[in-house]
């Protein structure tokens, strides 16, 4: 019998940042570039860290997008694991960029919130009137190749965003292809586990959207964009008074 060598793969733990509040108590929008984790988000990040600690996971590198919510999440995870690692900032993995909602009609705003992540999303689809899915893939995917090209790490933690995570998961699911599956749910503070081999198409998806505080997502029946749209409508109602 021929000798078989098991493939050697490296592990990517891909997280979404913990929960944040995009509208304050008066209904006013908070700058998404600077918004911090809220209490729930802090709890989610710490819960993820405890799970990594329980499984004795050691990170060789930690990479964040640079937005405060990703940095805070990563540091809370590391605090629970007892690892002293300074997160690297890769701005090309910042969240998909929306446009100015006031420039859209009421119907376009509704469609922008509720239909932008439907199924396999065409690349010319724009997120809230801003960046297109194609433009997102253009800046996100080369960074994946750069990460894969560095052979110095075995296990890496990425703390990124819902839209970016969907792009990376779609890339993995299609074995290194170019696609965007908008219906892949990414709860705040969730963990995805992906393995990569030496060949560009060698991807193995082990876990998607694992949420340590609520692994079965029993209390969630709505998408992130649906919840944000409801918050936006409350903000608009208060703003129009």
C-alpha positions as CSV (number, residue, x, y, z in Angstrom):
1,X,0.0,0.0,0.0
2,X,1.3,3.5,-0.8
3,X,2.2,5.7,2.2
4,X,-0.2,8.5,2.9
5,X,0.9,11.7,4.5
6,X,-1.9,13.6,6.2
7,X,-2.1,17.2,4.9
8,X,-0.7,19.8,7.2
9,X,-3.0,22.8,7.7
10,X,-2.9,26.0,9.7
11,X,-5.9,27.4,11.7
12,X,-7.6,30.7,11.3
13,X,-10.0,31.7,14.1
14,X,-12.2,34.4,12.6
15,X,-14.3,36.5,15.0
16,X,-16.7,39.3,14.6
17,X,-16.3,42.1,17.1
18,X,-18.6,42.2,20.2
19,X,-21.9,44.1,20.2
20,X,-22.0,47.9,19.8
21,X,-24.7,50.5,20.0
22,X,-25.0,52.6,16.8
23,X,-27.7,54.9,18.2
24,X,-27.6,56.7,21.5
25,X,-30.5,57.1,24.0
26,X,-31.8,60.1,22.1
27,X,-31.9,58.1,18.8
28,X,-28.9,60.0,17.4
29,X,-26.5,58.0,15.2
30,X,-23.0,57.3,16.7
31,X,-20.0,57.5,14.5
32,X,-19.3,53.9,13.4
33,X,-15.6,54.6,13.1
34,X,-15.3,55.3,16.9
35,X,-18.1,53.4,18.5
36,X,-16.9,51.2,21.5
37,X,-18.3,47.9,22.7
38,X,-21.4,48.1,24.9
39,X,-21.9,46.0,28.0
40,X,-23.2,43.0,26.0
41,X,-20.3,43.3,23.6
42,X,-17.8,43.3,26.4
43,X,-19.4,40.1,27.8
44,X,-19.3,38.5,24.4
45,X,-15.6,39.2,23.9
46,X,-14.7,37.9,27.3
47,X,-16.9,34.8,26.8
48,X,-15.0,34.0,23.6
49,X,-11.7,34.5,25.4
50,X,-12.7,32.0,28.1
51,X,-13.7,29.5,25.5
52,X,-10.3,29.8,23.8
53,X,-8.6,29.5,27.2
54,X,-10.6,26.4,28.1
55,X,-9.5,24.8,24.8
56,X,-5.9,25.9,25.5
57,X,-5.7,27.7,22.2
58,X,-2.4,29.6,21.6
59,X,-2.4,32.4,19.0
60,X,0.8,33.2,17.1
61,X,-0.7,36.4,15.7
62,X,-3.7,38.5,16.3
63,X,-5.0,40.8,13.5
64,X,-7.7,43.4,13.8
65,X,-9.1,46.0,11.3
66,X,-8.1,48.9,13.5
67,X,-11.6,50.1,14.4
68,X,-11.9,50.5,18.2
69,X,-14.5,47.7,18.5
70,X,-12.2,45.2,16.9
71,X,-9.2,46.2,19.1
72,X,-11.3,46.1,22.3
73,X,-12.7,42.7,21.4
74,X,-9.2,41.3,20.7
75,X,-7.8,42.6,23.9
76,X,-10.6,41.2,26.0
77,X,-10.1,37.8,24.4
78,X,-6.3,38.0,25.1
79,X,-6.9,39.0,28.7
80,X,-8.9,35.8,29.2
81,X,-6.3,33.6,27.5
82,X,-3.4,35.2,29.4
83,X,-1.5,35.9,26.2
84,X,0.5,39.1,25.7
85,X,0.2,39.8,22.0
86,X,-0.1,43.3,20.5
87,X,-2.8,43.1,17.8
88,X,-1.7,44.0,14.3
89,X,-3.8,46.5,12.4
90,X,-4.8,45.7,8.8
91,X,-7.1,48.5,7.7
92,X,-7.9,46.7,4.4
93,X,-10.2,44.5,6.6
94,X,-12.3,47.4,7.9
95,X,-16.0,47.0,7.5
96,X,-17.8,47.5,4.1
97,X,-18.3,51.2,3.8
98,X,-21.8,52.7,3.6
99,X,-22.8,55.9,1.8
100,X,-24.9,58.8,3.0
101,X,-28.4,57.6,3.7
102,X,-29.9,61.1,3.4
103,X,-29.0,60.9,-0.3
104,X,-31.2,57.9,-0.8
105,X,-35.0,57.8,-1.3
106,X,-37.1,56.2,1.4
107,X,-37.7,53.1,-0.8
108,X,-34.0,52.8,-1.6
109,X,-33.1,53.0,2.1
110,X,-35.4,50.2,2.9
111,X,-34.0,48.1,0.1
112,X,-30.4,49.0,1.2
113,X,-31.0,47.7,4.7
114,X,-33.2,44.7,4.0
115,X,-32.0,43.3,0.7
116,X,-28.3,44.1,0.4
117,X,-27.3,40.7,2.0
118,X,-29.9,38.5,0.2
119,X,-28.4,35.2,-1.1
120,X,-25.5,35.3,-3.5
121,X,-25.0,39.1,-3.7
122,X,-23.9,40.5,-7.2
123,X,-20.7,42.4,-7.1
124,X,-22.3,45.7,-8.3
125,X,-24.6,45.8,-5.3
126,X,-23.7,48.8,-3.1
127,X,-23.9,48.7,0.7
128,X,-26.2,51.5,1.9
129,X,-25.3,53.5,-1.2
130,X,-21.6,53.3,-0.6
131,X,-19.0,50.6,-1.3
132,X,-19.9,47.8,-3.7
133,X,-19.5,44.1,-3.0
134,X,-16.9,44.0,-5.8
135,X,-14.9,46.8,-4.3
136,X,-15.0,45.1,-0.9
137,X,-13.7,41.9,-2.4
138,X,-10.9,43.8,-4.2
139,X,-9.5,45.1,-0.9
140,X,-10.3,42.1,1.3
141,X,-9.1,39.1,-0.7
142,X,-5.5,40.2,-1.5
143,X,-4.9,40.4,2.3
144,X,-5.9,36.8,2.6
145,X,-3.3,35.8,0.1
146,X,-0.7,37.9,2.0
147,X,-1.6,36.2,5.3
148,X,-1.3,32.8,3.7
149,X,2.0,33.7,2.2
150,X,3.6,34.1,5.6
151,X,4.6,30.7,6.8
152,X,5.7,31.8,10.3
153,X,2.4,31.3,12.0
154,X,0.3,28.2,12.9
155,X,-2.8,29.7,14.6
156,X,-4.0,33.2,14.0
157,X,-7.0,35.2,15.4
158,X,-8.7,37.7,13.2
159,X,-11.2,40.1,14.8
160,X,-13.1,41.8,12.0
161,X,-16.7,42.7,10.9
162,X,-19.9,41.1,9.7
163,X,-19.6,42.1,6.1
164,X,-15.9,41.4,5.9
165,X,-16.4,38.0,7.6
166,X,-19.0,37.1,5.0
167,X,-16.5,37.9,2.3
168,X,-13.8,35.7,3.9
169,X,-16.2,32.8,4.6
170,X,-17.5,32.9,1.1
171,X,-14.0,32.8,-0.2
172,X,-13.3,29.8,2.0
173,X,-16.5,28.0,1.1
174,X,-15.8,28.3,-2.6
175,X,-12.2,27.0,-2.1
176,X,-10.6,30.3,-2.8
177,X,-13.2,31.7,-5.1
178,X,-14.7,35.1,-5.5
179,X,-18.2,35.3,-4.1
180,X,-20.3,36.9,-1.4
181,X,-22.9,34.9,0.4
182,X,-24.9,37.5,2.2
183,X,-27.1,35.1,4.2
184,X,-24.2,33.7,6.3
185,X,-25.1,35.0,9.7
186,X,-22.4,36.5,11.9
187,X,-23.5,37.2,15.4
188,X,-21.6,39.8,17.4
189,X,-18.7,38.1,19.2
190,X,-19.0,34.9,17.1
191,X,-16.2,32.6,16.3
192,X,-15.5,30.8,12.9
193,X,-12.8,28.1,12.5
194,X,-11.1,27.7,9.2
195,X,-8.1,25.7,8.1
196,X,-5.8,26.4,5.2
197,X,-3.3,24.2,3.4
198,X,-0.4,25.0,1.1
199,X,-2.5,25.1,-2.0
200,X,-4.6,28.3,-2.6
201,X,-7.8,26.2,-2.9
202,X,-7.1,24.1,0.2
203,X,-9.7,25.4,2.7
204,X,-11.6,23.4,5.3
205,X,-14.5,25.1,7.2
206,X,-14.9,23.6,10.7
207,X,-17.2,26.1,12.4
208,X,-19.4,29.1,11.4
209,X,-21.0,31.6,13.7
210,X,-20.3,29.8,17.0
211,X,-21.5,32.2,19.7
212,X,-20.1,31.2,23.2
213,X,-22.9,33.0,25.2
214,X,-25.6,31.3,23.1
215,X,-24.3,28.5,20.8
216,X,-27.8,27.6,19.5
217,X,-28.9,31.2,18.9
218,X,-32.2,30.4,20.5
219,X,-33.2,34.0,21.1
220,X,-32.4,35.4,17.6
221,X,-34.7,35.2,14.6
222,X,-33.7,38.4,12.9
223,X,-30.7,39.5,10.8
224,X,-28.2,42.2,11.9
225,X,-29.5,44.5,9.1
226,X,-33.1,44.0,10.1
227,X,-32.3,45.1,13.6
228,X,-30.3,48.0,12.4
229,X,-33.1,49.1,10.2
230,X,-35.5,49.1,13.1
231,X,-33.1,51.2,15.1
232,X,-32.6,53.6,12.1
233,X,-36.4,54.1,11.8
234,X,-36.6,55.0,15.5
235,X,-33.8,57.5,14.9
236,X,-35.6,59.0,11.9
237,X,-38.9,59.2,13.8
238,X,-37.2,61.2,16.6
239,X,-35.2,63.3,14.1
240,X,-38.3,64.3,12.2
241,X,-40.2,65.5,15.3
